[in-house]
Amino acid sequence: MARVVVDVMLKSEILDPQGEAVLGALPRLGVNDVASVRIGKRVEIEFDENAQNVEEQSRVIADQLLANPVIENFTLSIESGAVEGA
Amino acid sequence: MARVVVDVMLKSEILDPQGEAVLGALPRLGVNDVASVRIGKRVEIEFDENAQNVEEQSRVIADQLLANPVIENFTLSIESGAVEGA
């Protein structure tokens, strides 16, 4: 079974208020050595045993459903059994 | 500069409505080979050059601020220069 992880992050030039909020809260935990925090999504997709074209299908899902290409970038990583279906 | 990635995912026994929604939308994209989709958070933390105890500090941040231990698990991965500070 192929497992694909899609990481979706805001582009570096886009302000990330959620990350800023975490950064602002760190001194209350006694952490003062952090330069930046960015928060995005991690999506784990499990394909069926016999799925074909796993990478291509994952790219369609990420591009059309998971990421907003105006403000976000995504990276795909295929964790197991991907070559079988390719 | 050490860069730590914290992945926060719902525990496997916890229902993930966001993932279910994505799963339900896949047939409209022509994708019918997916067994499950789980959606969590990816947090990228950049520490200052001279930060000490990067792993320990990251664990505090993940445990006390980023993850809700009742419903979520987290994994840490230290991407660069971590050993210097350890």
Backbone of each chain as nested JSON, in Angstrom:
{
  "chains": [
    {"id": "A", "residues": [
      {"number": 1, "name": "MET", "atoms": {"N": [0.844, -1.209, 0.0], "CA": [0.0, 0.0, 0.0], "C": [0.872, 1.248, 0.0]}},
      {"number": 2, "name": "ALA", "atoms": {"N": [0.641, 2.121, -0.962], "CA": [1.456, 3.338, -1.044], "C": [0.897, 4.403, -0.107]}},
      {"number": 3, "name": "ARG", "atoms": {"N": [1.811, 5.055, 0.548], "CA": [1.424, 6.128, 1.457], "C": [2.152, 7.385, 1.001]}},
      {"number": 4, "name": "VAL", "atoms": {"N": [1.391, 8.443, 0.764], "CA": [1.974, 9.686, 0.271], "C": [1.71, 10.779, 1.297]}},
      {"number": 5, "name": "VAL", "atoms": {"N": [2.747, 11.544, 1.59], "CA": [2.583, 12.683, 2.492], "C": [2.707, 13.966, 1.679]}},
      {"number": 6, "name": "VAL", "atoms": {"N": [1.696, 14.798, 1.787], "CA": [1.719, 16.107, 1.125], "C": [1.863, 17.167, 2.212]}},
      {"number": 7, "name": "ASP", "atoms": {"N": [2.947, 17.936, 2.127], "CA": [3.129, 19.05, 3.06], "C": [2.771, 20.337, 2.336]}},
      {"number": 8, "name": "VAL", "atoms": {"N": [1.849, 21.068, 2.919], "CA": [1.402, 22.324, 2.305], "C": [1.798, 23.46, 3.23]}},
      {"number": 9, "name": "MET", "atoms": {"N": [2.648, 24.355, 2.732], "CA": [3.103, 25.485, 3.558], "C": [2.802, 26.792, 2.825]}},
      {"number": 10, "name": "LEU", "atoms": {"N": [2.54, 27.83, 3.602], "CA": [2.421, 29.166, 3.014], "C": [3.744, 29.541, 2.356]}},
      {"number": 11, "name": "LYS", "atoms": {"N": [3.678, 30.23, 1.214], "CA": [4.909, 30.716, 0.593], "C": [5.625, 31.647, 1.565]}},
      {"number": 12, "name": "SER", "atoms": {"N": [6.955, 31.713, 1.412], "CA": [7.734, 32.43, 2.421], "C": [7.396, 33.921, 2.491]}},
      {"number": 13, "name": "GLU", "atoms": {"N": [6.907, 34.469, 1.376], "CA": [6.59, 35.905, 1.396], "C": [5.204, 36.201, 1.96]}},
      {"number": 14, "name": "ILE", "atoms": {"N": [4.456, 35.15, 2.296], "CA": [3.1, 35.337, 2.83], "C": [3.159, 35.322, 4.358]}},
      {"number": 15, "name": "LEU", "atoms": {"N": [2.538, 36.335, 4.976], "CA": [2.504, 36.409, 6.439], "C": [1.745, 35.213, 7.019]}},
      {"number": 16, "name": "ASP", "atoms": {"N": [2.281, 34.646, 8.094], "CA": [1.663, 33.489, 8.733], "C": [1.258, 33.87, 10.16]}},
      {"number": 17, "name": "PRO", "atoms": {"N": [0.034, 34.355, 10.341], "CA": [-0.365, 34.858, 11.667], "C": [-0.387, 33.756, 12.725]}},
      {"number": 18, "name": "GLN", "atoms": {"N": [-0.716, 32.532, 12.315], "CA": [-0.754, 31.423, 13.273], "C": [0.658, 31.145, 13.813]}},
      {"number": 19, "name": "GLY", "atoms": {"N": [1.633, 31.154, 12.897], "CA": [3.024, 30.975, 13.311], "C": [3.5, 32.116, 14.19]}},
      {"number": 20, "name": "GLU", "atoms": {"N": [3.097, 33.333, 13.841], "CA": [3.473, 34.495, 14.654], "C": [2.909, 34.394, 16.068]}},
      {"number": 21, "name": "ALA", "atoms": {"N": [1.683, 33.873, 16.151], "CA": [1.051, 33.724, 17.47], "C": [1.829, 32.728, 18.329]}},
      {"number": 22, "name": "VAL", "atoms": {"N": [2.244, 31.617, 17.708], "CA": [3.039, 30.635, 18.453], "C": [4.372, 31.25, 18.874]}},
      {"number": 23, "name": "LEU", "atoms": {"N": [5.016, 31.947, 17.943], "CA": [6.298, 32.597, 18.249], "C": [6.152, 33.547, 19.446]}},
      {"number": 24, "name": "GLY", "atoms": {"N": [5.062, 34.302, 19.448], "CA": [4.832, 35.252, 20.534], "C": [4.581, 34.594, 21.875]}},
      {"number": 25, "name": "ALA", "atoms": {"N": [4.118, 33.348, 21.853], "CA": [3.808, 32.64, 23.103], "C": [5.009, 31.921, 23.69]}},
      {"number": 26, "name": "LEU", "atoms": {"N": [6.085, 31.765, 22.904], "CA": [7.211, 30.941, 23.365], "C": [7.908, 31.454, 24.622]}},
      {"number": 27, "name": "PRO", "atoms": {"N": [8.11, 32.781, 24.759], "CA": [8.78, 33.234, 25.984], "C": [8.064, 32.807, 27.258]}},
      {"number": 28, "name": "ARG", "atoms": {"N": [6.74, 32.653, 27.2], "CA": [5.997, 32.175, 28.38], "C": [6.352, 30.743, 28.745]}},
      {"number": 29, "name": "LEU", "atoms": {"N": [6.893, 29.984, 27.766], "CA": [7.361, 28.621, 28.052], "C": [8.841, 28.608, 28.413]}},
      {"number": 30, "name": "GLY", "atoms": {"N": [9.445, 29.788, 28.458], "CA": [10.873, 29.852, 28.752], "C": [11.753, 29.613, 27.551]}},
      {"number": 31, "name": "VAL", "atoms": {"N": [11.184, 29.702, 26.354], "CA": [11.959, 29.478, 25.129], "C": [12.201, 30.831, 24.449]}},
      {"number": 32, "name": "ASN", "atoms": {"N": [13.484, 31.197, 24.374], "CA": [13.803, 32.51, 23.819], "C": [14.743, 32.463, 22.621]}},
      {"number": 33, "name": "ASP", "atoms": {"N": [15.018, 31.258, 22.112], "CA": [16.018, 31.103, 21.054], "C": [15.424, 30.868, 19.683]}},
      {"number": 34, "name": "VAL", "atoms": {"N": [14.155, 31.133, 19.504], "CA": [13.511, 30.8, 18.24], "C": [13.418, 32.036, 17.354]}},
      {"number": 35, "name": "ALA", "atoms": {"N": [13.843, 31.864, 16.093], "CA": [13.826, 32.979, 15.148], "C": [12.505, 33.057, 14.385]}},
      {"number": 36, "name": "SER", "atoms": {"N": [11.945, 31.911, 14.016], "CA": [10.67, 31.954, 13.306], "C": [9.906, 30.647, 13.449]}},
      {"number": 37, "name": "VAL", "atoms": {"N": [8.602, 30.762, 13.314], "CA": [7.709, 29.598, 13.32], "C": [6.757, 29.749, 12.142]}},
      {"number": 38, "name": "ARG", "atoms": {"N": [6.651, 28.682, 11.344], "CA": [5.688, 28.675, 10.232], "C": [4.81, 27.444, 10.396]}},
      {"number": 39, "name": "ILE", "atoms": {"N": [3.526, 27.611, 10.187], "CA": [2.591, 26.506, 10.383], "C": [1.844, 26.207, 9.096]}},
      {"number": 40, "name": "GLY", "atoms": {"N": [1.871, 24.94, 8.703], "CA": [1.157, 24.511, 7.505], "C": [0.41, 23.219, 7.766]}},
      {"number": 41, "name": "LYS", "atoms": {"N": [0.037, 22.566, 6.681], "CA": [-0.731, 21.329, 6.794], "C": [0.108, 20.13, 6.386]}},
      {"number": 42, "name": "ARG", "atoms": {"N": [-0.114, 19.014, 7.057], "CA": [0.463, 17.738, 6.657], "C": [-0.691, 16.809, 6.335]}},
      {"number": 43, "name": "VAL", "atoms": {"N": [-0.712, 16.307, 5.117], "CA": [-1.812, 15.451, 4.68], "C": [-1.247, 14.075, 4.345]}},
      {"number": 44, "name": "GLU", "atoms": {"N": [-1.765, 13.048, 4.997], "CA": [-1.323, 11.672, 4.752], "C": [-2.386, 10.958, 3.93]}},
      {"number": 45, "name": "ILE", "atoms": {"N": [-1.997, 10.509, 2.743], "CA": [-2.933, 9.851, 1.832], "C": [-2.524, 8.388, 1.698]}},
      {"number": 46, "name": "GLU", "atoms": {"N": [-3.439, 7.482, 1.995], "CA": [-3.154, 6.054, 1.8], "C": [-3.911, 5.55, 0.588]}},
      {"number": 47, "name": "PHE", "atoms": {"N": [-3.15, 5.051, -0.372], "CA": [-3.765, 4.505, -1.581], "C": [-4.059, 3.023, -1.396]}},
      {"number": 48, "name": "ASP", "atoms": {"N": [-5.013, 2.532, -2.2], "CA": [-5.313, 1.092, -2.208], "C": [-4.099, 0.312, -2.695]}},
      {"number": 49, "name": "GLU", "atoms": {"N": [-4.11, -0.983, -2.369], "CA": [-3.032, -1.901, -2.763], "C": [-2.65, -1.768, -4.237]}},
      {"number": 50, "name": "ASN", "atoms": {"N": [-3.67, -1.766, -5.076], "CA": [-3.413, -1.877, -6.509], "C": [-3.472, -0.539, -7.24]}},
      {"number": 51, "name": "ALA", "atoms": {"N": [-3.37, 0.546, -6.498], "CA": [-3.474, 1.858, -7.129], "C": [-2.352, 2.063, -8.152]}},
      {"number": 52, "name": "GLN", "atoms": {"N": [-2.711, 2.659, -9.268], "CA": [-1.746, 2.968, -10.317], "C": [-1.428, 4.466, -10.275]}},
      {"number": 53, "name": "ASN", "atoms": {"N": [-0.276, 4.836, -10.799], "CA": [0.066, 6.252, -10.967], "C": [-0.097, 7.057, -9.675]}},
      {"number": 54, "name": "VAL", "atoms": {"N": [0.442, 6.503, -8.615], "CA": [0.251, 7.127, -7.308], "C": [0.796, 8.549, -7.284]}},
      {"number": 55, "name": "GLU", "atoms": {"N": [1.99, 8.742, -7.842], "CA": [2.573, 10.08, -7.79], "C": [1.734, 11.079, -8.579]}},
      {"number": 56, "name": "GLU", "atoms": {"N": [1.299, 10.653, -9.762], "CA": [0.504, 11.56, -10.603], "C": [-0.82, 11.91, -9.922]}},
      {"number": 57, "name": "GLN", "atoms": {"N": [-1.473, 10.907, -9.363], "CA": [-2.749, 11.163, -8.687], "C": [-2.548, 12.065, -7.468]}},
      {"number": 58, "name": "SER", "atoms": {"N": [-1.453, 11.848, -6.74], "CA": [-1.183, 12.686, -5.56], "C": [-0.977, 14.138, -5.964]}},
      {"number": 59, "name": "ARG", "atoms": {"N": [-0.306, 14.298, -7.107], "CA": [-0.046, 15.659, -7.577], "C": [-1.357, 16.364, -7.94]}},
      {"number": 60, "name": "VAL", "atoms": {"N": [-2.271, 15.624, -8.556], "CA": [-3.593, 16.197, -8.883], "C": [-4.32, 16.601, -7.606]}},
      {"number": 61, "name": "ILE", "atoms": {"N": [-4.303, 15.713, -6.607], "CA": [-4.994, 16.007, -5.344], "C": [-4.399, 17.25, -4.68]}},
      {"number": 62, "name": "ALA", "atoms": {"N": [-3.068, 17.302, -4.608], "CA": [-2.402, 18.415, -3.933], "C": [-2.672, 19.724, -4.673]}},
      {"number": 63, "name": "ASP", "atoms": {"N": [-2.58, 19.651, -5.987], "CA": [-2.668, 20.857, -6.809], "C": [-4.09, 21.402, -6.863]}},
      {"number": 64, "name": "GLN", "atoms": {"N": [-5.06, 20.488, -6.94], "CA": [-6.43, 20.955, -7.17], "C": [-7.262, 21.039, -5.902]}},
      {"number": 65, "name": "LEU", "atoms": {"N": [-6.823, 20.362, -4.85], "CA": [-7.69, 20.298, -3.675], "C": [-7.014, 20.798, -2.398]}},
      {"number": 66, "name": "LEU", "atoms": {"N": [-5.731, 20.457, -2.219], "CA": [-5.112, 20.712, -0.915], "C": [-4.415, 22.061, -0.82]}},
      {"number": 67, "name": "ALA", "atoms": {"N": [-3.79, 22.491, -1.908], "CA": [-3.002, 23.729, -1.841], "C": [-3.658, 24.818, -2.677]}},
      {"number": 68, "name": "ASN", "atoms": {"N": [-3.555, 26.027, -2.184], "CA": [-3.952, 27.206, -2.96], "C": [-2.681, 27.762, -3.587]}},
      {"number": 69, "name": "PRO", "atoms": {"N": [-2.515, 27.594, -4.903], "CA": [-1.222, 27.913, -5.521], "C": [-0.867, 29.403, -5.472]}},
      {"number": 70, "name": "VAL", "atoms": {"N": [-1.827, 30.24, -5.165], "CA": [-1.526, 31.682, -5.067], "C": [-0.69, 31.967, -3.819]}},
      {"number": 71, "name": "ILE", "atoms": {"N": [-0.992, 31.267, -2.735], "CA": [-0.317, 31.581, -1.47], "C": [0.458, 30.417, -0.867]}},
      {"number": 72, "name": "GLU", "atoms": {"N": [0.31, 29.205, -1.446], "CA": [0.907, 28.033, -0.812], "C": [1.782, 27.235, -1.788]}},
      {"number": 73, "name": "ASN", "atoms": {"N": [2.793, 26.585, -1.247], "CA": [3.579, 25.583, -1.964], "C": [3.304, 24.219, -1.342]}},
      {"number": 74, "name": "PHE", "atoms": {"N": [3.461, 23.158, -2.159], "CA": [3.362, 21.832, -1.555], "C": [4.552, 20.981, -1.971]}},
      {"number": 75, "name": "THR", "atoms": {"N": [4.858, 20.005, -1.119], "CA": [5.863, 18.996, -1.471], "C": [5.24, 17.628, -1.259]}},
      {"number": 76, "name": "LEU", "atoms": {"N": [5.579, 16.712, -2.154], "CA": [5.084, 15.336, -2.068], "C": [6.202, 14.447, -1.59]}},
      {"number": 77, "name": "SER", "atoms": {"N": [5.914, 13.515, -0.683], "CA": [6.882, 12.45, -0.46], "C": [6.155, 11.121, -0.402]}},
      {"number": 78, "name": "ILE", "atoms": {"N": [6.662, 10.186, -1.183], "CA": [6.022, 8.883, -1.314], "C": [6.754, 7.92, -0.411]}},
      {"number": 79, "name": "GLU", "atoms": {"N": [6.034, 7.346, 0.554], "CA": [6.713, 6.652, 1.647], "C": [6.878, 5.162, 1.448]}},
      {"number": 80, "name": "SER", "atoms": {"N": [6.012, 4.552, 0.663], "CA": [6.17, 3.093, 0.5], "C": [5.444, 2.581, -0.733]}},
      {"number": 81, "name": "GLY", "atoms": {"N": [6.069, 1.639, -1.391], "CA": [5.409, 0.899, -2.46], "C": [5.031, 1.719, -3.683]}},
      {"number": 82, "name": "ALA", "atoms": {"N": [5.576, 2.945, -3.788], "CA": [5.132, 3.83, -4.855], "C": [5.568, 3.326, -6.215]}},
      {"number": 83, "name": "VAL", "atoms": {"N": [6.743, 2.738, -6.281], "CA": [7.294, 2.364, -7.574], "C": [6.444, 1.277, -8.25]}},
      {"number": 84, "name": "GLU", "atoms": {"N": [5.866, 0.4, -7.4], "CA": [4.994, -0.644, -7.937], "C": [3.92, -0.094, -8.857]}},
      {"number": 85, "name": "GLY", "atoms": {"N": [3.293, 0.981, -8.398], "CA": [2.16, 1.504, -9.159], "C": [2.552, 2.402, -10.306]}},
      {"number": 86, "name": "ALA", "atoms": {"N": [3.803, 2.845, -10.37], "CA": [4.205, 3.866, -11.339], "C": [4.346, 3.255, -12.747]}}
    ]},
    {"id": "B", "residues": [
      {"number": 1, "name": "MET", "atoms": {"N": [22.199, 27.196, 11.831], "CA": [20.856, 27.405, 12.389], "C": [20.074, 26.093, 12.367]}},
      {"number": 2, "name": "ALA", "atoms": {"N": [19.565, 25.692, 13.501], "CA": [18.814, 24.435, 13.567], "C": [17.367, 24.667, 13.145]}},
      {"number": 3, "name": "ARG", "atoms": {"N": [16.882, 23.719, 12.383], "CA": [15.499, 23.793, 11.925], "C": [14.821, 22.505, 12.355]}},
      {"number": 4, "name": "VAL", "atoms": {"N": [13.734, 22.674, 13.078], "CA": [13.014, 21.511, 13.604], "C": [11.616, 21.498, 12.997]}},
      {"number": 5, "name": "VAL", "atoms": {"N": [11.208, 20.32, 12.551], "CA": [9.844, 20.17, 12.045], "C": [9.051, 19.318, 13.023]}},
      {"number": 6, "name": "VAL", "atoms": {"N": [7.937, 19.86, 13.458], "CA": [7.03, 19.121, 14.34], "C": [5.78, 18.776, 13.54]}},
      {"number": 7, "name": "ASP", "atoms": {"N": [5.518, 17.49, 13.41], "CA": [4.293, 17.051, 12.755], "C": [3.291, 16.64, 13.823]}},
      {"number": 8, "name": "VAL", "atoms": {"N": [2.139, 17.25, 13.778], "CA": [1.088, 16.961, 14.762], "C": [-0.086, 16.325, 14.029]}},
      {"number": 9, "name": "MET", "atoms": {"N": [-0.391, 15.092, 14.394], "CA": [-1.51, 14.384, 13.741], "C": [-2.499, 13.909, 14.794]}},
      {"number": 10, "name": "LEU", "atoms": {"N": [-3.765, 13.862, 14.426], "CA": [-4.767, 13.258, 15.303], "C": [-4.403, 11.791, 15.535]}},
      {"number": 11, "name": "LYS", "atoms": {"N": [-4.628, 11.284, 16.733], "CA": [-4.417, 9.862, 16.99], "C": [-5.303, 9.05, 16.053]}},
      {"number": 12, "name": "SER", "atoms": {"N": [-4.856, 7.825, 15.757], "CA": [-5.549, 7.05, 14.726], "C": [-6.988, 6.707, 15.117]}},
      {"number": 13, "name": "GLU", "atoms": {"N": [-7.259, 6.663, 16.416], "CA": [-8.613, 6.3, 16.832], "C": [-9.558, 7.513, 16.866]}},
      {"number": 14, "name": "ILE", "atoms": {"N": [-9.012, 8.694, 16.591], "CA": [-9.838, 9.903, 16.602], "C": [-10.338, 10.201, 15.186]}},
      {"number": 15, "name": "LEU", "atoms": {"N": [-11.631, 10.449, 15.055], "CA": [-12.217, 10.769, 13.758], "C": [-11.641, 12.085, 13.227]}},
      {"number": 16, "name": "ASP", "atoms": {"N": [-11.328, 12.095, 11.931], "CA": [-10.753, 13.29, 11.305], "C": [-11.716, 13.796, 10.221]}},
      {"number": 17, "name": "PRO", "atoms": {"N": [-12.637, 14.67, 10.584], "CA": [-13.666, 15.1, 9.63], "C": [-13.081, 15.833, 8.424]}},
      {"number": 18, "name": "GLN", "atoms": {"N": [-11.97, 16.554, 8.643], "CA": [-11.345, 17.288, 7.537], "C": [-10.798, 16.299, 6.494]}},
      {"number": 19, "name": "GLY", "atoms": {"N": [-10.165, 15.239, 6.99], "CA": [-9.662, 14.21, 6.092], "C": [-10.8, 13.49, 5.38]}},
      {"number": 20, "name": "GLU", "atoms": {"N": [-11.878, 13.22, 6.119], "CA": [-13.036, 12.562, 5.505], "C": [-13.62, 13.432, 4.39]}},
      {"number": 21, "name": "ALA", "atoms": {"N": [-13.637, 14.743, 4.607], "CA": [-14.177, 15.65, 3.593], "C": [-13.329, 15.604, 2.322]}},
      {"number": 22, "name": "VAL", "atoms": {"N": [-12.015, 15.59, 2.497], "CA": [-11.13, 15.493, 1.33], "C": [-11.341, 14.151, 0.628]}},
      {"number": 23, "name": "LEU", "atoms": {"N": [-11.418, 13.08, 1.416], "CA": [-11.641, 11.751, 0.837], "C": [-12.92, 11.729, 0.005]}},
      {"number": 24, "name": "GLY", "atoms": {"N": [-13.963, 12.359, 0.539], "CA": [-15.246, 12.373, -0.16], "C": [-15.225, 13.184, -1.447]}},
      {"number": 25, "name": "ALA", "atoms": {"N": [-14.282, 14.115, -1.535], "CA": [-14.204, 14.98, -2.724], "C": [-13.354, 14.37, -3.834]}},
      {"number": 26, "name": "LEU", "atoms": {"N": [-12.576, 13.331, -3.525], "CA": [-11.622, 12.81, -4.513], "C": [-12.272, 12.252, -5.786]}},
      {"number": 27, "name": "PRO", "atoms": {"N": [-13.41, 11.542, -5.703], "CA": [-14.001, 11.027, -6.939], "C": [-14.302, 12.124, -7.965]}},
      {"number": 28, "name": "ARG", "atoms": {"N": [-14.608, 13.319, -7.488], "CA": [-14.853, 14.436, -8.418], "C": [-13.603, 14.825, -9.193]}},
      {"number": 29, "name": "LEU", "atoms": {"N": [-12.431, 14.478, -8.643], "CA": [-11.172, 14.726, -9.368], "C": [-10.775, 13.513, -10.204]}},
      {"number": 30, "name": "GLY", "atoms": {"N": [-11.608, 12.498, -10.191], "CA": [-11.265, 11.281, -10.938], "C": [-10.329, 10.349, -10.19]}},
      {"number": 31, "name": "VAL", "atoms": {"N": [-10.196, 10.544, -8.887], "CA": [-9.305, 9.694, -8.083], "C": [-10.164, 8.734, -7.253]}},
      {"number": 32, "name": "ASN", "atoms": {"N": [-10.04, 7.444, -7.531], "CA": [-10.887, 6.463, -6.844], "C": [-10.095, 5.403, -6.082]}},
      {"number": 33, "name": "ASP", "atoms": {"N": [-8.783, 5.575, -5.987], "CA": [-7.928, 4.533, -5.419], "C": [-7.45, 4.854, -4.007]}},
      {"number": 34, "name": "VAL", "atoms": {"N": [-8.076, 5.81, -3.333], "CA": [-7.558, 6.226, -2.032], "C": [-8.357, 5.577, -0.919]}},
      {"number": 35, "name": "ALA", "atoms": {"N": [-7.646, 4.997, 0.047], "CA": [-8.293, 4.318, 1.169], "C": [-8.558, 5.27, 2.327]}},
      {"number": 36, "name": "SER", "atoms": {"N": [-7.611, 6.175, 2.596], "CA": [-7.856, 7.114, 3.691], "C": [-7.031, 8.382, 3.54]}},
      {"number": 37, "name": "VAL", "atoms": {"N": [-7.537, 9.442, 4.136], "CA": [-6.832, 10.732, 4.167], "C": [-6.881, 11.233, 5.602]}},
      {"number": 38, "name": "ARG", "atoms": {"N": [-5.715, 11.614, 6.129], "CA": [-5.659, 12.202, 7.476], "C": [-4.948, 13.543, 7.355]}},
      {"number": 39, "name": "ILE", "atoms": {"N": [-5.482, 14.541, 8.018], "CA": [-4.905, 15.882, 7.908], "C": [-4.461, 16.384, 9.277]}},
      {"number": 40, "name": "GLY", "atoms": {"N": [-3.226, 16.828, 9.335], "CA": [-2.688, 17.369, 10.581], "C": [-1.911, 18.653, 10.314]}},
      {"number": 41, "name": "LYS", "atoms": {"N": [-1.098, 19.019, 11.292], "CA": [-0.322, 20.259, 11.178], "C": [1.157, 19.956, 10.993]}},
      {"number": 42, "name": "ARG", "atoms": {"N": [1.818, 20.793, 10.214], "CA": [3.269, 20.74, 10.093], "C": [3.789, 22.085, 10.591]}},
      {"number": 43, "name": "VAL", "atoms": {"N": [4.647, 22.038, 11.591], "CA": [5.168, 23.272, 12.18], "C": [6.676, 23.314, 11.985]}},
      {"number": 44, "name": "GLU", "atoms": {"N": [7.16, 24.347, 11.339], "CA": [8.6, 24.51, 11.107], "C": [9.137, 25.564, 12.063]}},
      {"number": 45, "name": "ILE", "atoms": {"N": [10.069, 25.159, 12.906], "CA": [10.63, 26.063, 13.915], "C": [12.094, 26.316, 13.574]}},
      {"number": 46, "name": "GLU", "atoms": {"N": [12.449, 27.57, 13.405], "CA": [13.868, 27.896, 13.186], "C": [14.457, 28.507, 14.436]}},
      {"number": 47, "name": "PHE", "atoms": {"N": [15.505, 27.851, 14.92], "CA": [16.183, 28.349, 16.114], "C": [17.305, 29.296, 15.734]}},
      {"number": 48, "name": "ASP", "atoms": {"N": [17.673, 30.155, 16.676], "CA": [18.815, 31.046, 16.471], "C": [20.097, 30.236, 16.323]}},
      {"number": 49, "name": "GLU", "atoms": {"N": [21.097, 30.881, 15.723], "CA": [22.413, 30.255, 15.51], "C": [22.942, 29.543, 16.749]}},
      {"number": 50, "name": "ASN", "atoms": {"N": [22.865, 30.229, 17.874], "CA": [23.55, 29.727, 19.06], "C": [22.627, 29.022, 20.049]}},
      {"number": 51, "name": "ALA", "atoms": {"N": [21.473, 28.632, 19.577], "CA": [20.509, 28.004, 20.487], "C": [21.062, 26.7, 21.056]}},
      {"number": 52, "name": "GLN", "atoms": {"N": [20.814, 26.513, 22.348], "CA": [21.229, 25.297, 23.04], "C": [20.027, 24.383, 23.23]}},
      {"number": 53, "name": "ASN", "atoms": {"N": [20.27, 23.093, 23.4], "CA": [19.204, 22.134, 23.754], "C": [18.01, 22.226, 22.82]}},
      {"number": 54, "name": "VAL", "atoms": {"N": [18.308, 22.238, 21.526], "CA": [17.253, 22.423, 20.537], "C": [16.188, 21.329, 20.643]}},
      {"number": 55, "name": "GLU", "atoms": {"N": [16.63, 20.096, 20.795], "CA": [15.641, 19.017, 20.833], "C": [14.744, 19.14, 22.063]}},
      {"number": 56, "name": "GLU", "atoms": {"N": [15.387, 19.423, 23.181], "CA": [14.616, 19.535, 24.424], "C": [13.616, 20.689, 24.351]}},
      {"number": 57, "name": "GLN", "atoms": {"N": [14.073, 21.829, 23.835], "CA": [13.168, 22.979, 23.72], "C": [12.028, 22.687, 22.755]}},
      {"number": 58, "name": "SER", "atoms": {"N": [12.349, 21.978, 21.659], "CA": [11.309, 21.649, 20.685], "C": [10.258, 20.752, 21.298]}},
      {"number": 59, "name": "ARG", "atoms": {"N": [10.738, 19.835, 22.142], "CA": [9.801, 18.913, 22.788], "C": [8.859, 19.67, 23.728]}},
      {"number": 60, "name": "VAL", "atoms": {"N": [9.405, 20.654, 24.426], "CA": [8.563, 21.473, 25.303], "C": [7.517, 22.224, 24.482]}},
      {"number": 61, "name": "ILE", "atoms": {"N": [7.946, 22.804, 23.372], "CA": [7.018, 23.565, 22.53], "C": [5.915, 22.655, 21.998]}},
      {"number": 62, "name": "ALA", "atoms": {"N": [6.319, 21.484, 21.485], "CA": [5.329, 20.579, 20.895], "C": [4.356, 20.082, 21.959]}},
      {"number": 63, "name": "ASP", "atoms": {"N": [4.909, 19.732, 23.094], "CA": [4.109, 19.104, 24.135], "C": [3.161, 20.093, 24.799]}},
      {"number": 64, "name": "GLN", "atoms": {"N": [3.636, 21.31, 25.023], "CA": [2.842, 22.25, 25.81], "C": [2.039, 23.219, 24.963]}},
      {"number": 65, "name": "LEU", "atoms": {"N": [2.416, 23.38, 23.684], "CA": [1.765, 24.432, 22.905], "C": [1.122, 23.91, 21.62]}},
      {"number": 66, "name": "LEU", "atoms": {"N": [1.798, 22.981, 20.931], "CA": [1.342, 22.623, 19.587], "C": [0.371, 21.449, 19.559]}},
      {"number": 67, "name": "ALA", "atoms": {"N": [0.597, 20.465, 20.427], "CA": [-0.235, 19.264, 20.386], "C": [-1.121, 19.175, 21.615]}},
      {"number": 68, "name": "ASN", "atoms": {"N": [-2.303, 18.651, 21.409], "CA": [-3.198, 18.326, 22.508], "C": [-3.039, 16.831, 22.778]}},
      {"number": 69, "name": "PRO", "atoms": {"N": [-2.373, 16.479, 23.871], "CA": [-1.995, 15.069, 24.069], "C": [-3.188, 14.123, 24.213]}},
      {"number": 70, "name": "VAL", "atoms": {"N": [-4.369, 14.666, 24.457], "CA": [-5.544, 13.806, 24.586], "C": [-5.93, 13.222, 23.219]}},
      {"number": 71, "name": "ILE", "atoms": {"N": [-5.8, 14.019, 22.175], "CA": [-6.281, 13.568, 20.86], "C": [-5.19, 13.55, 19.791]}},
      {"number": 72, "name": "GLU", "atoms": {"N": [-3.994, 14.081, 20.109], "CA": [-2.977, 14.206, 19.067], "C": [-1.641, 13.597, 19.474]}},
      {"number": 73, "name": "ASN", "atoms": {"N": [-0.914, 13.096, 18.471], "CA": [0.479, 12.688, 18.637], "C": [1.36, 13.658, 17.872]}},
      {"number": 74, "name": "PHE", "atoms": {"N": [2.617, 13.787, 18.306], "CA": [3.535, 14.59, 17.497], "C": [4.835, 13.834, 17.274]}},
      {"number": 75, "name": "THR", "atoms": {"N": [5.504, 14.179, 16.17], "CA": [6.852, 13.669, 15.93], "C": [7.751, 14.859, 15.653]}},
      {"number": 76, "name": "LEU", "atoms": {"N": [8.987, 14.772, 16.146], "CA": [9.984, 15.821, 15.925], "C": [10.985, 15.325, 14.907]}},
      {"number": 77, "name": "SER", "atoms": {"N": [11.378, 16.202, 13.967], "CA": [12.562, 15.868, 13.185], "C": [13.448, 17.101, 13.083]}},
      {"number": 78, "name": "ILE", "atoms": {"N": [14.71, 16.879, 13.408], "CA": [15.663, 17.977, 13.465], "C": [16.436, 17.968, 12.165]}},
      {"number": 79, "name": "GLU", "atoms": {"N": [16.354, 19.052, 11.399], "CA": [16.817, 18.996, 10.016], "C": [18.248, 19.46, 9.806]}},
      {"number": 80, "name": "SER", "atoms": {"N": [18.755, 20.302, 10.684], "CA": [20.134, 20.754, 10.455], "C": [20.744, 21.346, 11.711]}},
      {"number": 81, "name": "GLY", "atoms": {"N": [22.007, 21.054, 11.88], "CA": [22.804, 21.715, 12.912], "C": [22.373, 21.429, 14.334]}},
      {"number": 82, "name": "ALA", "atoms": {"N": [21.544, 20.401, 14.507], "CA": [20.981, 20.181, 15.832], "C": [22.033, 19.721, 16.821]}},
      {"number": 83, "name": "VAL", "atoms": {"N": [22.969, 18.956, 16.354], "CA": [23.936, 18.341, 17.26], "C": [24.819, 19.397, 17.925]}},
      {"number": 84, "name": "GLU", "atoms": {"N": [25.055, 20.466, 17.19], "CA": [25.858, 21.56, 17.767], "C": [25.31, 22.031, 19.102]}},
      {"number": 85, "name": "GLY", "atoms": {"N": [23.986, 22.201, 19.136], "CA": [23.367, 22.761, 20.33], "C": [23.108, 21.736, 21.418]}},
      {"number": 86, "name": "ALA", "atoms": {"N": [23.213, 20.469, 21.087], "CA": [22.776, 19.432, 22.034], "C": [23.803, 19.212, 23.147]}}
    ]}
  ]
}
